[in-house]
Structure formats: structure tokens, C-alpha cells
Amino acid sequence: MTGLQKFFTNILPAAWAKDMEAESRQWMVRCTCGYEQSVWELGGIRWKAKGNPKQLRRCPQCGQQTWHTITRKTNL
Ligand SMILES: [Zn+2]
């Protein structure tokens, strides 16, 4: 866990912290090459959020700086 994640996990009630982590794991950051990682794995938090934002970042798979799309993956 990153400092940011620890901080929120500590200040939030346990149930909320669990919910926050579960939701952050559903948000996937995807490169144009197809590589994807969850927001949580990347050390971030995305909780109670809507929309599909884009983020400019370097992809560990293709090594390119590309616009990654952030989409929520639900287990349906
Ligand atoms: Zn890539």
C-alpha cells in the first residue's frame, strides 16, 4: 500500500476502507496497447467517482507515454 492508501485506510471506518479498496480495484487504467492495471495496484484511490477520465502516463508494457482510459470493471 502506498502512503496515500494507508492514510485513507487508517482514517476511515473499516467498512468504508474495505469498500474504497474494492472499488479502487474495479477501476482499470488501460493503455492503448491493451495493458491494464487497477487504480489500486497503481497506488491510487478512486472511490465514489463517475465518468471515464483519461490519464497521460507511461505504460510498463509498451514503454510509451500514452493516454490511458480509466473505466470501471464490474463483476457482472
Ligand atoms: Zn501500453
N, CA, C, O and the ligand as a Tripos MOL2 file, in Angstrom:
@<TRIPOS>MOLECULE
protein
  305   303    77     0     0
PROTEIN
NO_CHARGES

@<TRIPOS>ATOM
      1 N           0.8370   -1.2010    0.0000 N.3       1 MET1
      2 CA          0.0000    0.0000    0.0000 C.3       1 MET1
      3 C           0.8700    1.2490    0.0000 C.2       1 MET1
      4 O           1.9300    1.2840    0.6260 O.2       1 MET1
      5 N           0.4260    2.2340   -0.6830 N.am      2 THR2
      6 CA          1.1600    3.4910   -0.7050 C.3       2 THR2
      7 C           0.7530    4.3380    0.5060 C.2       2 THR2
      8 O          -0.2190    4.0160    1.1890 O.2       2 THR2
      9 N           1.4750    5.3910    0.7640 N.am      3 GLY3
     10 CA          1.1720    6.2770    1.8780 C.3       3 GLY3
     11 C          -0.2360    6.8230    1.7910 C.2       3 GLY3
     12 O          -0.9450    6.9350    2.7910 O.2       3 GLY3
     13 N          -0.6250    7.1590    0.5800 N.am      4 LEU4
     14 CA         -1.9660    7.7010    0.3480 C.3       4 LEU4
     15 C          -3.0310    6.6780    0.7390 C.2       4 LEU4
     16 O          -4.0110    7.0070    1.4080 O.2       4 LEU4
     17 N          -2.8210    5.4470    0.3150 N.am      5 GLN5
     18 CA         -3.7860    4.3930    0.6100 C.3       5 GLN5
     19 C          -3.8220    4.0930    2.1070 C.2       5 GLN5
     20 O          -4.8940    3.8820    2.6730 O.2       5 GLN5
     21 N          -2.6650    4.0740    2.7420 N.am      6 LYS6
     22 CA         -2.5960    3.8210    4.1850 C.3       6 LYS6
     23 C          -3.3130    4.9170    4.9500 C.2       6 LYS6
     24 O          -4.0390    4.6580    5.9100 O.2       6 LYS6
     25 N          -3.0950    6.1380    4.5070 N.am      7 PHE7
     26 CA         -3.7110    7.2770    5.1670 C.3       7 PHE7
     27 C          -5.2340    7.1320    5.2100 C.2       7 PHE7
     28 O          -5.8540    7.2610    6.2650 O.2       7 PHE7
     29 N          -5.8220    6.8610    4.0390 N.am      8 PHE8
     30 CA         -7.2720    6.7340    3.9910 C.3       8 PHE8
     31 C          -7.7640    5.4880    4.7060 C.2       8 PHE8
     32 O          -8.8290    5.5030    5.3240 O.2       8 PHE8
     33 N          -6.9970    4.4100    4.6270 N.am      9 THR9
     34 CA         -7.3920    3.1780    5.3010 C.3       9 THR9
     35 C          -7.4150    3.3970    6.8110 C.2       9 THR9
     36 O          -8.2450    2.8210    7.5150 O.2       9 THR9
     37 N          -6.5080    4.2260    7.2990 N.am     10 ASN10
     38 CA         -6.4400    4.4990    8.7380 C.3      10 ASN10
     39 C          -7.5190    5.4330    9.2460 C.2      10 ASN10
     40 O          -8.0480    5.2450   10.3410 O.2      10 ASN10
     41 N          -7.8440    6.4370    8.4520 N.am     11 ILE11
     42 CA         -8.8180    7.4030    8.9670 C.3      11 ILE11
     43 C         -10.2680    6.9870    8.7460 C.2      11 ILE11
     44 O         -11.1620    7.4740    9.4370 O.2      11 ILE11
     45 N         -10.5050    6.1030    7.8010 N.am     12 LEU12
     46 CA        -11.8820    5.6940    7.5260 C.3      12 LEU12
     47 C         -12.2930    4.5150    8.3900 C.2      12 LEU12
     48 O         -11.4560    3.6960    8.7710 O.2      12 LEU12
     49 N         -13.5940    4.4270    8.7040 N.am     13 PRO13
     50 CA        -14.0860    3.2270    9.3940 C.3      13 PRO13
     51 C         -13.7680    2.0100    8.5300 C.2      13 PRO13
     52 O         -13.7430    2.1100    7.3030 O.2      13 PRO13
     53 N         -13.5260    0.8670    9.1620 N.am     14 ALA14
     54 CA        -13.1010   -0.3430    8.4450 C.3      14 ALA14
     55 C         -13.9740   -0.6890    7.2480 C.2      14 ALA14
     56 O         -13.4640   -1.0400    6.1840 O.2      14 ALA14
     57 N         -15.2890   -0.5900    7.4170 N.am     15 ALA15
     58 CA        -16.1990   -0.9450    6.3280 C.3      15 ALA15
     59 C         -16.0170   -0.0310    5.1240 C.2      15 ALA15
     60 O         -16.0780   -0.4810    3.9800 O.2      15 ALA15
     61 N         -15.7970    1.2360    5.3810 N.am     16 TRP16
     62 CA        -15.5860    2.1880    4.2950 C.3      16 TRP16
     63 C         -14.2620    1.9180    3.6010 C.2      16 TRP16
     64 O         -14.1610    1.9590    2.3750 O.2      16 TRP16
     65 N         -13.2480    1.6410    4.4130 N.am     17 ALA17
     66 CA        -11.9200    1.3920    3.8560 C.3      17 ALA17
     67 C         -11.9510    0.1840    2.9200 C.2      17 ALA17
     68 O         -11.3040    0.1670    1.8730 O.2      17 ALA17
     69 N         -12.7170   -0.8190    3.3260 N.am     18 LYS18
     70 CA        -12.8660   -2.0350    2.5280 C.3      18 LYS18
     71 C         -13.5520   -1.7120    1.2040 C.2      18 LYS18
     72 O         -13.1460   -2.1770    0.1390 O.2      18 LYS18
     73 N         -14.5970   -0.9060    1.3040 N.am     19 ASP19
     74 CA        -15.3710   -0.5040    0.1420 C.3      19 ASP19
     75 C         -14.5080    0.3270   -0.8080 C.2      19 ASP19
     76 O         -14.5640    0.1780   -2.0290 O.2      19 ASP19
     77 N         -13.7260    1.1890   -0.2160 N.am     20 MET20
     78 CA        -12.8430    2.0580   -1.0000 C.3      20 MET20
     79 C         -11.8240    1.2140   -1.7780 C.2      20 MET20
     80 O         -11.5730    1.4590   -2.9580 O.2      20 MET20
     81 N         -11.2470    0.2250   -1.1040 N.am     21 GLU21
     82 CA        -10.2570   -0.6250   -1.7660 C.3      21 GLU21
     83 C         -10.9230   -1.4570   -2.8630 C.2      21 GLU21
     84 O         -10.3910   -1.5820   -3.9660 O.2      21 GLU21
     85 N         -12.0890   -2.0230   -2.5510 N.am     22 ALA22
     86 CA        -12.7930   -2.8560   -3.5360 C.3      22 ALA22
     87 C         -13.1230   -2.0530   -4.7830 C.2      22 ALA22
     88 O         -12.9690   -2.5330   -5.9050 O.2      22 ALA22
     89 N         -13.5810   -0.8190   -4.5720 N.am     23 GLU23
     90 CA        -13.9400   -0.0020   -5.7250 C.3      23 GLU23
     91 C         -12.7030    0.4380   -6.5050 C.2      23 GLU23
     92 O         -12.7160    0.4690   -7.7350 O.2      23 GLU23
     93 N         -11.6500    0.7730   -5.7930 N.am     24 SER24
     94 CA        -10.4130    1.1880   -6.4700 C.3      24 SER24
     95 C          -9.8410    0.0460   -7.3060 C.2      24 SER24
     96 O          -9.1780    0.2790   -8.3170 O.2      24 SER24
     97 N         -10.1020   -1.1870   -6.8790 N.am     25 ARG25
     98 CA         -9.6230   -2.3450   -7.6320 C.3      25 ARG25
     99 C         -10.4510   -2.5810   -8.8810 C.2      25 ARG25
    100 O          -9.9830   -3.2150   -9.8270 O.2      25 ARG25
    101 N         -11.6980   -2.0700   -8.8930 N.am     26 GLN26
    102 CA        -12.5550   -2.2440  -10.0720 C.3      26 GLN26
    103 C         -12.2210   -1.2510  -11.1710 C.2      26 GLN26
    104 O         -12.4850   -1.5090  -12.3460 O.2      26 GLN26
    105 N         -11.6460   -0.1240  -10.8010 N.am     27 TRP27
    106 CA        -11.3040    0.8900  -11.8030 C.3      27 TRP27
    107 C         -10.0110    0.4800  -12.4850 C.2      27 TRP27
    108 O          -8.9650    0.3830  -11.8420 O.2      27 TRP27
    109 N         -10.0820    0.2420  -13.7770 N.am     28 MET28
    110 CA         -8.9290   -0.2170  -14.5250 C.3      28 MET28
    111 C          -8.3460    0.9120  -15.3840 C.2      28 MET28
    112 O          -9.0650    1.6360  -16.0720 O.2      28 MET28
    113 N          -7.0350    1.0290  -15.3150 N.am     29 VAL29
    114 CA         -6.3260    2.0290  -16.1060 C.3      29 VAL29
    115 C          -5.7500    1.2810  -17.3040 C.2      29 VAL29
    116 O          -4.8890    0.4140  -17.1560 O.2      29 VAL29
    117 N          -6.2390    1.6320  -18.4900 N.am     30 ARG30
    118 CA         -5.8960    0.8520  -19.6680 C.3      30 ARG30
    119 C          -5.1550    1.6420  -20.7370 C.2      30 ARG30
    120 O          -5.5550    2.7410  -21.1210 O.2      30 ARG30
    121 N          -4.0640    1.0480  -21.2010 N.am     31 CYS31
    122 CA         -3.2450    1.6530  -22.2600 C.3      31 CYS31
    123 C          -3.8280    1.2900  -23.6110 C.2      31 CYS31
    124 O          -4.6170    0.3520  -23.7180 O.2      31 CYS31
    125 N          -3.4410    2.0310  -24.6480 N.am     32 THR32
    126 CA         -3.9250    1.7450  -26.0000 C.3      32 THR32
    127 C          -3.4040    0.3900  -26.5000 C.2      32 THR32
    128 O          -3.9840   -0.1920  -27.4170 O.2      32 THR32
    129 N          -2.3080   -0.1190  -25.9020 N.am     33 CYS33
    130 CA         -1.7690   -1.4170  -26.3280 C.3      33 CYS33
    131 C          -2.5320   -2.5710  -25.6850 C.2      33 CYS33
    132 O          -2.3110   -3.7330  -26.0260 O.2      33 CYS33
    133 N          -3.4230   -2.2520  -24.7610 N.am     34 GLY34
    134 CA         -4.2190   -3.2990  -24.1440 C.3      34 GLY34
    135 C          -3.8140   -3.6390  -22.7190 C.2      34 GLY34
    136 O          -4.5240   -4.3650  -22.0230 O.2      34 GLY34
    137 N          -2.6700   -3.1150  -22.2840 N.am     35 TYR35
    138 CA         -2.1980   -3.3960  -20.9370 C.3      35 TYR35
    139 C          -3.0620   -2.6670  -19.9200 C.2      35 TYR35
    140 O          -3.3640   -1.4870  -20.0980 O.2      35 TYR35
    141 N          -3.4570   -3.3450  -18.8700 N.am     36 GLU36
    142 CA         -4.2490   -2.6570  -17.8650 C.3      36 GLU36
    143 C          -3.8970   -3.0810  -16.4500 C.2      36 GLU36
    144 O          -3.4850   -4.2120  -16.1960 O.2      36 GLU36
    145 N          -4.0720   -2.1440  -15.5500 N.am     37 GLN37
    146 CA         -3.8090   -2.3420  -14.1380 C.3      37 GLN37
    147 C          -4.9080   -1.6100  -13.3960 C.2      37 GLN37
    148 O          -5.4860   -0.6530  -13.9100 O.2      37 GLN37
    149 N          -5.1930   -2.0590  -12.1950 N.am     38 SER38
    150 CA         -6.2360   -1.3480  -11.4550 C.3      38 SER38
    151 C          -5.6420   -0.1050  -10.8030 C.2      38 SER38
    152 O          -4.4370   -0.0140  -10.5700 O.2      38 SER38
    153 N          -6.5120    0.8380  -10.5190 N.am     39 VAL39
    154 CA         -6.0950    2.0720   -9.8680 C.3      39 VAL39
    155 C          -5.4050    1.7340   -8.5410 C.2      39 VAL39
    156 O          -4.4170    2.3660   -8.1650 O.2      39 VAL39
    157 N          -5.9330    0.7400   -7.8470 N.am     40 TRP40
    158 CA         -5.3880    0.3550   -6.5480 C.3      40 TRP40
    159 C          -3.9620   -0.1760   -6.7040 C.2      40 TRP40
    160 O          -3.0700    0.1820   -5.9350 O.2      40 TRP40
    161 N          -3.7570   -1.0320   -7.7070 N.am     41 GLU41
    162 CA         -2.4290   -1.5910   -7.9480 C.3      41 GLU41
    163 C          -1.4180   -0.5050   -8.2700 C.2      41 GLU41
    164 O          -0.2260   -0.6480   -7.9950 O.2      41 GLU41
    165 N          -1.8990    0.5740   -8.8510 N.am     42 LEU42
    166 CA         -1.0210    1.6740   -9.2160 C.3      42 LEU42
    167 C          -0.7850    2.6170   -8.0340 C.2      42 LEU42
    168 O          -0.1180    3.6440   -8.1600 O.2      42 LEU42
    169 N          -1.3470    2.2450   -6.8900 N.am     43 GLY43
    170 CA         -1.1170    3.0500   -5.6960 C.3      43 GLY43
    171 C          -2.0890    4.1830   -5.5070 C.2      43 GLY43
    172 O          -1.8790    5.0660   -4.6760 O.2      43 GLY43
    173 N          -3.1610    4.1590   -6.2830 N.am     44 GLY44
    174 CA         -4.1340    5.2470   -6.1880 C.3      44 GLY44
    175 C          -5.4350    4.8370   -5.5450 C.2      44 GLY44
    176 O          -5.6130    3.7050   -5.0960 O.2      44 GLY44
    177 N          -6.3250    5.7840   -5.5170 N.am     45 ILE45
    178 CA         -7.6440    5.5610   -4.9580 C.3      45 ILE45
    179 C          -8.6550    6.1930   -5.9050 C.2      45 ILE45
    180 O          -8.4860    7.3280   -6.3510 O.2      45 ILE45
    181 N          -9.6920    5.4510   -6.1980 N.am     46 ARG46
    182 CA        -10.7950    6.0300   -6.9590 C.3      46 ARG46
    183 C         -12.0550    5.4800   -6.3220 C.2      46 ARG46
    184 O         -12.3340    4.2820   -6.3780 O.2      46 ARG46
    185 N         -12.7960    6.3690   -5.7230 N.am     47 TRP47
    186 CA        -13.9230    5.9410   -4.8980 C.3      47 TRP47
    187 C         -15.0460    6.9420   -5.0330 C.2      47 TRP47
    188 O         -14.8120    8.1510   -5.0340 O.2      47 TRP47
    189 N         -16.2660    6.4450   -5.1470 N.am     48 LYS48
    190 CA        -17.4490    7.2840   -5.2850 C.3      48 LYS48
    191 C         -17.2870    8.2280   -6.4770 C.2      48 LYS48
    192 O         -17.7260    9.3770   -6.4440 O.2      48 LYS48
    193 N         -16.6620    7.7270   -7.5070 N.am     49 ALA49
    194 CA        -16.4070    8.5650   -8.6700 C.3      49 ALA49
    195 C         -17.2010    8.0590   -9.8640 C.2      49 ALA49
    196 O         -17.5620    6.8850   -9.9480 O.2      49 ALA49
    197 N         -17.4600    8.9770  -10.7790 N.am     50 LYS50
    198 CA        -18.1820    8.6120  -12.0010 C.3      50 LYS50
    199 C         -17.3860    9.1030  -13.1980 C.2      50 LYS50
    200 O         -16.4580    9.9020  -13.0710 O.2      50 LYS50
    201 N         -17.7770    8.5990  -14.3710 N.am     51 GLY51
    202 CA        -17.1230    9.0580  -15.5810 C.3      51 GLY51
    203 C         -15.9060    8.2200  -15.9140 C.2      51 GLY51
    204 O         -15.4480    7.4130  -15.1060 O.2      51 GLY51
    205 N         -15.3910    8.4220  -17.1090 N.am     52 ASN52
    206 CA        -14.2240    7.6870  -17.5680 C.3      52 ASN52
    207 C         -13.1240    8.6590  -17.9840 C.2      52 ASN52
    208 O         -12.9680    8.9690  -19.1650 O.2      52 ASN52
    209 N         -12.3760    9.1260  -17.0160 N.am     53 PRO53
    210 CA        -11.3290   10.1050  -17.3220 C.3      53 PRO53
    211 C         -10.1460    9.4800  -18.0510 C.2      53 PRO53
    212 O         -10.0170    8.2580  -18.1250 O.2      53 PRO53
    213 N          -9.2940   10.3340  -18.5830 N.am     54 LYS54
    214 CA         -8.0720    9.8630  -19.2270 C.3      54 LYS54
    215 C          -6.8750   10.3930  -18.4650 C.2      54 LYS54
    216 O          -6.9190   11.4680  -17.8660 O.2      54 LYS54
    217 N          -5.8180    9.6230  -18.5000 N.am     55 GLN55
    218 CA         -4.6170    9.9930  -17.7690 C.3      55 GLN55
    219 C          -3.4030    9.7300  -18.6500 C.2      55 GLN55
    220 O          -3.2530    8.6560  -19.2320 O.2      55 GLN55
    221 N          -2.5340   10.7490  -18.7330 N.am     56 LEU56
    222 CA         -1.3170   10.5810  -19.5230 C.3      56 LEU56
    223 C          -0.2640    9.9390  -18.6360 C.2      56 LEU56
    224 O           0.1610   10.5240  -17.6400 O.2      56 LEU56
    225 N           0.1580    8.7280  -19.0040 N.am     57 ARG57
    226 CA          1.1600    8.0490  -18.1920 C.3      57 ARG57
    227 C           1.9750    7.0850  -19.0330 C.2      57 ARG57
    228 O           1.5900    6.7200  -20.1440 O.2      57 ARG57
    229 N           3.1080    6.6800  -18.4790 N.am     58 ARG58
    230 CA          3.9720    5.7550  -19.1980 C.3      58 ARG58
    231 C           3.5240    4.3350  -18.9140 C.2      58 ARG58
    232 O           3.2920    3.9560  -17.7660 O.2      58 ARG58
    233 N           3.4090    3.5620  -19.9730 N.am     59 CYS59
    234 CA          2.9570    2.1820  -19.8500 C.3      59 CYS59
    235 C           4.1530    1.2540  -19.6500 C.2      59 CYS59
    236 O           5.1220    1.3280  -20.4060 O.2      59 CYS59
    237 N           4.0970    0.3810  -18.6410 N.am     60 PRO60
    238 CA          5.2160   -0.5360  -18.3830 C.3      60 PRO60
    239 C           5.3470   -1.6110  -19.4500 C.2      60 PRO60
    240 O           6.4110   -2.2160  -19.5840 O.2      60 PRO60
    241 N           4.2970   -1.8570  -20.2060 N.am     61 GLN61
    242 CA          4.3560   -2.9040  -21.2270 C.3      61 GLN61
    243 C           4.9380   -2.3960  -22.5470 C.2      61 GLN61
    244 O           5.8930   -2.9780  -23.0610 O.2      61 GLN61
    245 N           4.3820   -1.3310  -23.0930 N.am     62 CYS62
    246 CA          4.8700   -0.8540  -24.3910 C.3      62 CYS62
    247 C           5.8900    0.2770  -24.2370 C.2      62 CYS62
    248 O           6.5240    0.6770  -25.2130 O.2      62 CYS62
    249 N           6.0480    0.7880  -23.0240 N.am     63 GLY63
    250 CA          7.0590    1.8120  -22.7870 C.3      63 GLY63
    251 C           6.7280    3.1830  -23.3390 C.2      63 GLY63
    252 O           7.5550    4.0930  -23.2920 O.2      63 GLY63
    253 N           5.5300    3.3330  -23.8580 N.am     64 GLN64
    254 CA          5.1190    4.6000  -24.4500 C.3      64 GLN64
    255 C           4.3600    5.4510  -23.4440 C.2      64 GLN64
    256 O           3.7130    4.9480  -22.5260 O.2      64 GLN64
    257 N           4.4640    6.7530  -23.6510 N.am     65 GLN65
    258 CA          3.6590    7.6680  -22.8550 C.3      65 GLN65
    259 C           2.3530    7.8410  -23.6140 C.2      65 GLN65
    260 O           2.3220    8.4930  -24.6580 O.2      65 GLN65
    261 N           1.2970    7.2740  -23.1090 N.am     66 THR66
    262 CA          0.0310    7.3220  -23.8350 C.3      66 THR66
    263 C          -1.1090    7.7540  -22.9150 C.2      66 THR66
    264 O          -0.9730    7.7830  -21.6920 O.2      66 THR66
    265 N          -2.2230    8.0840  -23.5370 N.am     67 TRP67
    266 CA         -3.4150    8.4160  -22.7710 C.3      67 TRP67
    267 C          -4.0840    7.1220  -22.3630 C.2      67 TRP67
    268 O          -4.5360    6.3430  -23.2010 O.2      67 TRP67
    269 N          -4.1370    6.9110  -21.0790 N.am     68 HIS68
    270 CA         -4.7750    5.7230  -20.5350 C.3      68 HIS68
    271 C          -6.2230    6.0590  -20.1800 C.2      68 HIS68
    272 O          -6.5060    7.1200  -19.6230 O.2      68 HIS68
    273 N          -7.1080    5.1690  -20.4980 N.am     69 THR69
    274 CA         -8.5060    5.4020  -20.1340 C.3      69 THR69
    275 C          -8.7990    4.6760  -18.8290 C.2      69 THR69
    276 O          -8.3090    3.5720  -18.5930 O.2      69 THR69
    277 N          -9.5860    5.2980  -18.0070 N.am     70 ILE70
    278 CA         -9.9400    4.7190  -16.7220 C.3      70 ILE70
    279 C         -11.4020    4.3220  -16.7690 C.2      70 ILE70
    280 O         -12.2890    5.1690  -16.8770 O.2      70 ILE70
    281 N         -11.6370    3.0370  -16.6890 N.am     71 THR71
    282 CA        -13.0080    2.5360  -16.7600 C.3      71 THR71
    283 C         -13.2760    1.5820  -15.6050 C.2      71 THR71
    284 O         -12.3780    0.8970  -15.1150 O.2      71 THR71
    285 N         -14.5080    1.5580  -15.1950 N.am     72 ARG72
    286 CA        -14.8590    0.6950  -14.0860 C.3      72 ARG72
    287 C         -15.2840   -0.6770  -14.5910 C.2      72 ARG72
    288 O         -16.1400   -0.8040  -15.4670 O.2      72 ARG72
    289 N         -14.6640   -1.6930  -14.0150 N.am     73 LYS73
    290 CA        -14.9640   -3.0450  -14.4030 C.3      73 LYS73
    291 C         -15.8180   -3.6530  -13.3080 C.2      73 LYS73
    292 O         -15.3490   -3.8610  -12.1890 O.2      73 LYS73
    293 N         -17.0410   -3.9320  -13.6210 N.am     74 THR74
    294 CA        -17.9060   -4.5360  -12.6030 C.3      74 THR74
    295 C         -17.9790   -6.0330  -12.8640 C.2      74 THR74
    296 O         -17.8330   -6.4870  -13.9990 O.2      74 THR74
    297 N         -18.2030   -6.7770  -11.8190 N.am     75 ASN75
    298 CA        -18.2370   -8.2340  -11.9410 C.3      75 ASN75
    299 C         -19.6190   -8.7300  -12.2990 C.2      75 ASN75
    300 O         -20.2900   -9.3810  -11.4990 O.2      75 ASN75
    301 N         -20.0300   -8.4180  -13.5000 N.am     76 LEU76
    302 CA        -21.3550   -8.8530  -13.9220 C.3      76 LEU76
    303 C         -21.2360  -10.0400  -14.8700 C.2      76 LEU76
    304 O         -22.2480  -10.5580  -15.3410 O.2      76 LEU76
    305 ZN          0.9980    0.2350  -23.4620 Zn       77 ZN77
@<TRIPOS>BOND
     1     1     2 1
     2     2     3 1
     3     3     4 2
     4     3     5 am
     5     5     6 1
     6     6     7 1
     7     7     8 2
     8     7     9 am
     9     9    10 1
    10    10    11 1
    11    11    12 2
    12    11    13 am
    13    13    14 1
    14    14    15 1
    15    15    16 2
    16    15    17 am
    17    17    18 1
    18    18    19 1
    19    19    20 2
    20    19    21 am
    21    21    22 1
    22    22    23 1
    23    23    24 2
    24    23    25 am
    25    25    26 1
    26    26    27 1
    27    27    28 2
    28    27    29 am
    29    29    30 1
    30    30    31 1
    31    31    32 2
    32    31    33 am
    33    33    34 1
    34    34    35 1
    35    35    36 2
    36    35    37 am
    37    37    38 1
    38    38    39 1
    39    39    40 2
    40    39    41 am
    41    41    42 1
    42    42    43 1
    43    43    44 2
    44    43    45 am
    45    45    46 1
    46    46    47 1
    47    47    48 2
    48    47    49 am
    49    49    50 1
    50    50    51 1
    51    51    52 2
    52    51    53 am
    53    53    54 1
    54    54    55 1
    55    55    56 2
    56    55    57 am
    57    57    58 1
    58    58    59 1
    59    59    60 2
    60    59    61 am
    61    61    62 1
    62    62    63 1
    63    63    64 2
    64    63    65 am
    65    65    66 1
    66    66    67 1
    67    67    68 2
    68    67    69 am
    69    69    70 1
    70    70    71 1
    71    71    72 2
    72    71    73 am
    73    73    74 1
    74    74    75 1
    75    75    76 2
    76    75    77 am
    77    77    78 1
    78    78    79 1
    79    79    80 2
    80    79    81 am
    81    81    82 1
    82    82    83 1
    83    83    84 2
    84    83    85 am
    85    85    86 1
    86    86    87 1
    87    87    88 2
    88    87    89 am
    89    89    90 1
    90    90    91 1
    91    91    92 2
    92    91    93 am
    93    93    94 1
    94    94    95 1
    95    95    96 2
    96    95    97 am
    97    97    98 1
    98    98    99 1
    99    99   100 2
   100    99   101 am
   101   101   102 1
   102   102   103 1
   103   103   104 2
   104   103   105 am
   105   105   106 1
   106   106   107 1
   107   107   108 2
   108   107   109 am
   109   109   110 1
   110   110   111 1
   111   111   112 2
   112   111   113 am
   113   113   114 1
   114   114   115 1
   115   115   116 2
   116   115   117 am
   117   117   118 1
   118   118   119 1
   119   119   120 2
   120   119   121 am
   121   121   122 1
   122   122   123 1
   123   123   124 2
   124   123   125 am
   125   125   126 1
   126   126   127 1
   127   127   128 2
   128   127   129 am
   129   129   130 1
   130   130   131 1
   131   131   132 2
   132   131   133 am
   133   133   134 1
   134   134   135 1
   135   135   136 2
   136   135   137 am
   137   137   138 1
   138   138   139 1
   139   139   140 2
   140   139   141 am
   141   141   142 1
   142   142   143 1
   143   143   144 2
   144   143   145 am
   145   145   146 1
   146   146   147 1
   147   147   148 2
   148   147   149 am
   149   149   150 1
   150   150   151 1
   151   151   152 2
   152   151   153 am
   153   153   154 1
   154   154   155 1
   155   155   156 2
   156   155   157 am
   157   157   158 1
   158   158   159 1
   159   159   160 2
   160   159   161 am
   161   161   162 1
   162   162   163 1
   163   163   164 2
   164   163   165 am
   165   165   166 1
   166   166   167 1
   167   167   168 2
   168   167   169 am
   169   169   170 1
   170   170   171 1
   171   171   172 2
   172   171   173 am
   173   173   174 1
   174   174   175 1
   175   175   176 2
   176   175   177 am
   177   177   178 1
   178   178   179 1
   179   179   180 2
   180   179   181 am
   181   181   182 1
   182   182   183 1
   183   183   184 2
   184   183   185 am
   185   185   186 1
   186   186   187 1
   187   187   188 2
   188   187   189 am
   189   189   190 1
   190   190   191 1
   191   191   192 2
   192   191   193 am
   193   193   194 1
   194   194   195 1
   195   195   196 2
   196   195   197 am
   197   197   198 1
   198   198   199 1
   199   199   200 2
   200   199   201 am
   201   201   202 1
   202   202   203 1
   203   203   204 2
   204   203   205 am
   205   205   206 1
   206   206   207 1
   207   207   208 2
   208   207   209 am
   209   209   210 1
   210   210   211 1
   211   211   212 2
   212   211   213 am
   213   213   214 1
   214   214   215 1
   215   215   216 2
   216   215   217 am
   217   217   218 1
   218   218   219 1
   219   219   220 2
   220   219   221 am
   221   221   222 1
   222   222   223 1
   223   223   224 2
   224   223   225 am
   225   225   226 1
   226   226   227 1
   227   227   228 2
   228   227   229 am
   229   229   230 1
   230   230   231 1
   231   231   232 2
   232   231   233 am
   233   233   234 1
   234   234   235 1
   235   235   236 2
   236   235   237 am
   237   237   238 1
   238   238   239 1
   239   239   240 2
   240   239   241 am
   241   241   242 1
   242   242   243 1
   243   243   244 2
   244   243   245 am
   245   245   246 1
   246   246   247 1
   247   247   248 2
   248   247   249 am
   249   249   250 1
   250   250   251 1
   251   251   252 2
   252   251   253 am
   253   253   254 1
   254   254   255 1
   255   255   256 2
   256   255   257 am
   257   257   258 1
   258   258   259 1
   259   259   260 2
   260   259   261 am
   261   261   262 1
   262   262   263 1
   263   263   264 2
   264   263   265 am
   265   265   266 1
   266   266   267 1
   267   267   268 2
   268   267   269 am
   269   269   270 1
   270   270   271 1
   271   271   272 2
   272   271   273 am
   273   273   274 1
   274   274   275 1
   275   275   276 2
   276   275   277 am
   277   277   278 1
   278   278   279 1
   279   279   280 2
   280   279   281 am
   281   281   282 1
   282   282   283 1
   283   283   284 2
   284   283   285 am
   285   285   286 1
   286   286   287 1
   287   287   288 2
   288   287   289 am
   289   289   290 1
   290   290   291 1
   291   291   292 2
   292   291   293 am
   293   293   294 1
   294   294   295 1
   295   295   296 2
   296   295   297 am
   297   297   298 1
   298   298   299 1
   299   299   300 2
   300   299   301 am
   301   301   302 1
   302   302   303 1
   303   303   304 2
@<TRIPOS>SUBSTRUCTURE
     1 MET1         2 RESIDUE 1 A MET
     2 THR2         6 RESIDUE 1 A THR
     3 GLY3        10 RESIDUE 1 A GLY
     4 LEU4        14 RESIDUE 1 A LEU
     5 GLN5        18 RESIDUE 1 A GLN
     6 LYS6        22 RESIDUE 1 A LYS
     7 PHE7        26 RESIDUE 1 A PHE
     8 PHE8        30 RESIDUE 1 A PHE
     9 THR9        34 RESIDUE 1 A THR
    10 ASN10       38 RESIDUE 1 A ASN
    11 ILE11       42 RESIDUE 1 A ILE
    12 LEU12       46 RESIDUE 1 A LEU
    13 PRO13       50 RESIDUE 1 A PRO
    14 ALA14       54 RESIDUE 1 A ALA
    15 ALA15       58 RESIDUE 1 A ALA
    16 TRP16       62 RESIDUE 1 A TRP
    17 ALA17       66 RESIDUE 1 A ALA
    18 LYS18       70 RESIDUE 1 A LYS
    19 ASP19       74 RESIDUE 1 A ASP
    20 MET20       78 RESIDUE 1 A MET
    21 GLU21       82 RESIDUE 1 A GLU
    22 ALA22       86 RESIDUE 1 A ALA
    23 GLU23       90 RESIDUE 1 A GLU
    24 SER24       94 RESIDUE 1 A SER
    25 ARG25       98 RESIDUE 1 A ARG
    26 GLN26      102 RESIDUE 1 A GLN
    27 TRP27      106 RESIDUE 1 A TRP
    28 MET28      110 RESIDUE 1 A MET
    29 VAL29      114 RESIDUE 1 A VAL
    30 ARG30      118 RESIDUE 1 A ARG
    31 CYS31      122 RESIDUE 1 A CYS
    32 THR32      126 RESIDUE 1 A THR
    33 CYS33      130 RESIDUE 1 A CYS
    34 GLY34      134 RESIDUE 1 A GLY
    35 TYR35      138 RESIDUE 1 A TYR
    36 GLU36      142 RESIDUE 1 A GLU
    37 GLN37      146 RESIDUE 1 A GLN
    38 SER38      150 RESIDUE 1 A SER
    39 VAL39      154 RESIDUE 1 A VAL
    40 TRP40      158 RESIDUE 1 A TRP
    41 GLU41      162 RESIDUE 1 A GLU
    42 LEU42      166 RESIDUE 1 A LEU
    43 GLY43      170 RESIDUE 1 A GLY
    44 GLY44      174 RESIDUE 1 A GLY
    45 ILE45      178 RESIDUE 1 A ILE
    46 ARG46      182 RESIDUE 1 A ARG
    47 TRP47      186 RESIDUE 1 A TRP
    48 LYS48      190 RESIDUE 1 A LYS
    49 ALA49      194 RESIDUE 1 A ALA
    50 LYS50      198 RESIDUE 1 A LYS
    51 GLY51      202 RESIDUE 1 A GLY
    52 ASN52      206 RESIDUE 1 A ASN
    53 PRO53      210 RESIDUE 1 A PRO
    54 LYS54      214 RESIDUE 1 A LYS
    55 GLN55      218 RESIDUE 1 A GLN
    56 LEU56      222 RESIDUE 1 A LEU
    57 ARG57      226 RESIDUE 1 A ARG
    58 ARG58      230 RESIDUE 1 A ARG
    59 CYS59      234 RESIDUE 1 A CYS
    60 PRO60      238 RESIDUE 1 A PRO
    61 GLN61      242 RESIDUE 1 A GLN
    62 CYS62      246 RESIDUE 1 A CYS
    63 GLY63      250 RESIDUE 1 A GLY
    64 GLN64      254 RESIDUE 1 A GLN
    65 GLN65      258 RESIDUE 1 A GLN
    66 THR66      262 RESIDUE 1 A THR
    67 TRP67      266 RESIDUE 1 A TRP
    68 HIS68      270 RESIDUE 1 A HIS
    69 THR69      274 RESIDUE 1 A THR
    70 ILE70      278 RESIDUE 1 A ILE
    71 THR71      282 RESIDUE 1 A THR
    72 ARG72      286 RESIDUE 1 A ARG
    73 LYS73      290 RESIDUE 1 A LYS
    74 THR74      294 RESIDUE 1 A THR
    75 ASN75      298 RESIDUE 1 A ASN
    76 LEU76      302 RESIDUE 1 A LEU
    77 ZN77       305 GROUP 0 **** ****
